[in-house]
Amino acid sequence: MSAKCCIPNCQSLAKSRFGVPENAKIVWEKEIGISLSTKSKVCSAHFEKEDIIDTWESGTGSSKYSICLKRPRLKIGAVPKLFLNKNQYNLGSIEVICDTDTQLFGKKVQK
């Protein structure tokens, strides 16, 4: 999969990325805090481990076996919940971080 994770500043090297389910788009947008498109992908680093299905199991007792899936899937109703700091990429607010005396790239910043 070549699509990059749509979560701002995500540096995860997770290989699995999941498309946004059409019926859960609004819930995902509310949880993530950004608008999502039909092409948006969210990497596995933002999901609880128990929300990702990465093995197939069959049988019971001593005849039980499991196979690793080539392409992990999400459980029905899974929502991305793991973020470093959702507020750091909330595009609705901008905060001044410089003083009038702060130098930025060798130039004095004026308010």
Backbone as CSV, one residue per row, in Angstrom:
resi,resn,N_x,N_y,N_z,CA_x,CA_y,CA_z,C_x,C_y,C_z
1,MET,0.838,-1.178,0.000,0.000,0.000,0.000,0.882,1.239,0.000
2,SER,0.607,2.148,-0.879,1.454,3.322,-0.977,0.815,4.569,-0.380
3,ALA,-0.493,4.566,-0.127,-1.153,5.751,0.416,-0.628,6.062,1.813
4,LYS,-0.318,7.322,2.035,0.223,7.779,3.317,-0.909,7.919,4.334
5,CYS,-0.584,7.743,5.597,-1.555,7.938,6.671,-2.003,9.402,6.662
6,CYS,-3.314,9.630,6.772,-3.857,10.987,6.685,-3.787,11.760,8.003
7,ILE,-3.362,11.111,9.084,-3.269,11.795,10.372,-2.077,12.762,10.317
8,PRO,-2.314,14.063,10.549,-1.221,15.034,10.482,-0.051,14.654,11.391
9,ASN,1.133,14.816,10.881,2.387,14.555,11.602,2.597,13.099,11.982
10,CYS,1.871,12.178,11.385,2.061,10.758,11.695,3.383,10.300,11.087
11,GLN,4.266,9.820,11.926,5.570,9.334,11.490,5.654,7.813,11.584
12,SER,4.523,7.168,11.783,4.494,5.721,11.971,5.001,4.991,10.735
13,LEU,5.685,3.904,10.969,6.158,3.052,9.882,5.227,1.853,9.686
14,ALA,4.029,1.925,10.267,3.063,0.828,10.149,2.754,0.567,8.680
15,LYS,2.755,-0.696,8.302,2.506,-1.066,6.911,1.020,-1.072,6.573
16,SER,0.176,-1.391,7.544,-1.259,-1.498,7.283,-1.944,-0.143,7.376
17,ARG,-2.737,0.157,6.353,-3.535,1.378,6.325,-4.950,0.991,5.941
18,PHE,-5.907,1.664,6.573,-7.303,1.310,6.368,-8.077,2.496,5.818
19,GLY,-8.927,2.209,4.818,-9.797,3.227,4.267,-10.911,3.554,5.252
20,VAL,-11.505,4.723,5.075,-12.571,5.172,5.964,-13.886,4.529,5.530
21,PRO,-14.536,3.765,6.425,-15.825,3.175,6.060,-16.856,4.280,5.826
22,GLU,-17.603,4.176,4.750,-18.575,5.201,4.397,-19.585,5.446,5.515
23,ASN,-20.012,4.363,6.168,-21.032,4.500,7.212,-20.468,4.999,8.545
24,ALA,-19.148,5.142,8.657,-18.530,5.595,9.910,-17.702,6.867,9.721
25,LYS,-17.798,7.484,8.551,-16.969,8.652,8.225,-17.138,9.779,9.246
26,ILE,-18.360,10.100,9.616,-18.617,11.198,10.552,-18.029,10.888,11.927
27,VAL,-18.173,9.647,12.376,-17.619,9.235,13.672,-16.096,9.347,13.652
28,TRP,-15.466,8.883,12.575,-14.004,8.949,12.458,-13.545,10.409,12.444
29,GLU,-14.239,11.262,11.675,-13.856,12.675,11.597,-13.939,13.340,12.967
30,LYS,-14.979,13.019,13.705,-15.145,13.595,15.045,-14.018,13.131,15.968
31,GLU,-13.659,11.865,15.892,-12.609,11.309,16.754,-11.229,11.855,16.383
32,ILE,-10.968,11.956,15.078,-9.653,12.410,14.606,-9.526,13.934,14.682
33,GLY,-10.607,14.638,14.356,-10.576,16.096,14.394,-10.231,16.750,13.074
34,ILE,-10.296,15.991,11.973,-10.041,16.545,10.641,-11.081,16.000,9.671
35,SER,-11.223,16.663,8.510,-12.116,16.169,7.463,-11.424,15.057,6.696
36,LEU,-12.186,14.036,6.330,-11.642,12.891,5.598,-12.312,12.780,4.239
37,SER,-11.565,12.295,3.255,-12.122,12.063,1.924,-12.282,10.558,1.713
38,THR,-12.836,10.196,0.584,-13.006,8.774,0.273,-11.660,8.097,0.034
39,LYS,-10.625,8.889,-0.236,-9.291,8.334,-0.475,-8.412,8.330,0.776
40,SER,-8.891,8.895,1.874,-8.102,8.963,3.112,-7.811,7.573,3.655
41,LYS,-6.609,7.407,4.185,-6.186,6.149,4.817,-5.639,6.467,6.200
42,VAL,-5.951,5.606,7.166,-5.450,5.748,8.530,-4.634,4.503,8.839
43,CYS,-3.406,4.687,9.323,-2.540,3.532,9.577,-2.915,2.816,10.874
44,SER,-2.449,1.599,10.995,-2.795,0.741,12.132,-2.303,1.285,13.469
45,ALA,-1.356,2.212,13.456,-0.828,2.779,14.701,-1.886,3.555,15.483
46,HIS,-2.993,3.925,14.832,-4.028,4.734,15.476,-5.214,3.908,15.979
47,PHE,-5.099,2.591,15.901,-6.173,1.702,16.352,-5.711,0.858,17.526
48,GLU,-6.653,0.532,18.406,-6.369,-0.398,19.499,-6.031,-1.748,18.871
49,LYS,-5.111,-2.483,19.480,-4.693,-3.781,18.954,-5.886,-4.724,18.770
50,GLU,-6.831,-4.682,19.713,-7.984,-5.586,19.625,-8.979,-5.201,18.525
51,ASP,-8.808,-4.027,17.898,-9.668,-3.625,16.783,-9.161,-4.128,15.432
52,ILE,-7.956,-4.701,15.406,-7.352,-5.157,14.152,-7.366,-6.682,14.091
53,ILE,-7.911,-7.199,13.002,-7.929,-8.648,12.772,-6.745,-8.962,11.873
54,ASP,-5.737,-9.642,12.432,-4.554,-9.958,11.629,-4.290,-11.460,11.523
55,THR,-5.165,-12.266,12.121,-5.043,-13.726,12.007,-6.410,-14.349,11.769
56,TRP,-6.392,-15.501,11.142,-7.596,-16.298,10.924,-7.417,-17.576,11.720
57,GLU,-8.425,-17.910,12.526,-8.325,-19.096,13.370,-9.417,-20.087,13.010
58,SER,-9.079,-21.361,13.137,-10.038,-22.425,12.846,-9.792,-23.597,13.787
59,GLY,-10.837,-24.364,14.023,-10.711,-25.550,14.868,-10.810,-25.220,16.344
60,THR,-10.785,-26.276,17.158,-10.839,-26.117,18.608,-9.873,-27.085,19.272
61,GLY,-9.549,-26.774,20.517,-8.681,-27.666,21.285,-7.337,-27.887,20.627
62,SER,-6.915,-29.177,20.579,-5.598,-29.500,20.018,-5.562,-29.386,18.495
63,SER,-6.731,-29.294,17.849,-6.754,-29.165,16.389,-6.952,-27.712,15.947
64,LYS,-6.801,-26.772,16.889,-6.948,-25.357,16.564,-5.671,-24.844,15.903
65,TYR,-5.836,-24.059,14.855,-4.684,-23.449,14.195,-5.045,-22.040,13.740
66,SER,-4.030,-21.227,13.542,-4.254,-19.862,13.077,-3.272,-19.532,11.960
67,ILE,-3.725,-18.658,11.088,-2.927,-18.232,9.939,-2.868,-16.705,9.951
68,CYS,-1.675,-16.150,9.781,-1.525,-14.697,9.694,-2.100,-14.215,8.364
69,LEU,-2.937,-13.196,8.426,-3.514,-12.638,7.209,-2.486,-11.773,6.490
70,LYS,-2.480,-11.861,5.179,-1.572,-11.047,4.380,-1.972,-9.573,4.488
71,ARG,-3.282,-9.340,4.586,-3.817,-7.987,4.674,-4.743,-7.878,5.879
72,PRO,-4.287,-7.289,6.977,-5.139,-7.155,8.163,-6.421,-6.375,7.856
73,ARG,-7.452,-6.627,8.666,-8.743,-5.951,8.521,-9.119,-5.326,9.859
74,LEU,-10.078,-4.422,9.807,-10.600,-3.832,11.038,-11.879,-4.550,11.443
75,LYS,-12.087,-4.663,12.745,-13.352,-5.195,13.239,-14.445,-4.185,12.921
76,ILE,-15.664,-4.663,12.787,-16.802,-3.782,12.544,-16.928,-2.823,13.725
77,GLY,-17.074,-1.554,13.434,-17.221,-0.536,14.472,-15.914,0.022,15.005
78,ALA,-14.773,-0.443,14.480,-13.473,0.066,14.944,-13.329,1.543,14.576
79,VAL,-12.797,2.314,15.511,-12.594,3.749,15.315,-11.164,4.086,15.734
80,PRO,-10.438,4.894,14.939,-9.085,5.278,15.350,-9.143,6.107,16.632
81,LYS,-8.343,5.714,17.630,-8.389,6.386,18.933,-7.022,6.765,19.471
82,LEU,-5.963,6.284,18.857,-4.621,6.511,19.398,-3.918,7.621,18.627
83,PHE,-3.707,8.750,19.297,-3.062,9.909,18.687,-2.072,10.490,19.676
84,LEU,-0.976,11.062,19.182,-0.001,11.699,20.072,-0.654,12.852,20.818
85,ASN,-1.190,13.796,20.093,-1.851,14.945,20.695,-2.778,15.542,19.654
86,LYS,-4.043,15.204,19.759,-5.016,15.649,18.772,-5.037,17.170,18.651
87,ASN,-4.804,17.890,19.742,-4.844,19.350,19.712,-3.710,19.955,18.894
88,GLN,-2.611,19.237,18.715,-1.482,19.808,17.984,-1.781,19.957,16.500
89,TYR,-2.785,19.246,15.978,-3.129,19.433,14.573,-4.564,19.871,14.386
90,ASN,-5.184,20.394,15.429,-6.518,20.966,15.299,-6.360,22.271,14.532
91,LEU,-6.807,22.271,13.296,-6.570,23.409,12.421,-7.480,24.590,12.724
92,GLY,-8.391,24.438,13.690,-9.326,25.493,14.029,-8.718,26.585,14.889
93,SER,-7.577,26.364,15.487,-7.002,27.387,16.359,-5.521,27.580,16.057
94,ILE,-5.105,28.832,16.103,-3.697,29.165,15.889,-3.249,29.984,17.093
95,GLU,-2.083,29.704,17.580,-1.583,30.350,18.789,-0.265,31.059,18.479
96,VAL,-0.082,32.260,19.012,1.168,32.994,18.831,2.215,32.372,19.736
97,ILE,3.358,32.003,19.157,4.389,31.344,19.953,5.670,32.167,20.058
98,CYS,5.674,33.375,19.503,6.888,34.192,19.520,6.683,35.450,20.351
99,ASP,7.715,35.864,21.065,7.738,37.161,21.738,8.189,38.198,20.723
100,THR,8.067,39.461,21.095,8.555,40.509,20.188,10.071,40.494,20.095
101,ASP,10.736,39.965,21.111,12.195,39.925,21.107,12.765,38.634,20.526
102,THR,11.913,37.714,20.147,12.384,36.432,19.627,12.972,36.613,18.238
103,GLN,14.082,35.985,18.014,14.697,36.035,16.693,14.320,34.779,15.927
104,LEU,13.889,34.952,14.703,13.489,33.839,13.859,14.268,33.935,12.557
105,PHE,15.084,32.944,12.275,15.913,32.921,11.074,16.769,34.180,10.953
106,GLY,17.293,34.636,12.077,18.192,35.776,12.065,17.509,37.127,11.981
107,LYS,16.164,37.162,11.983,15.443,38.430,11.911,14.575,38.580,13.150
108,LYS,14.456,39.813,13.620,13.636,40.099,14.781,12.169,40.080,14.368
109,VAL,11.341,39.396,15.155,9.916,39.290,14.853,9.170,40.388,15.585
110,GLN,8.333,41.134,14.898,7.508,42.188,15.496,6.053,41.740,15.496
111,LYS,5.336,42.057,16.598,3.894,41.726,16.667,3.091,42.768,15.948
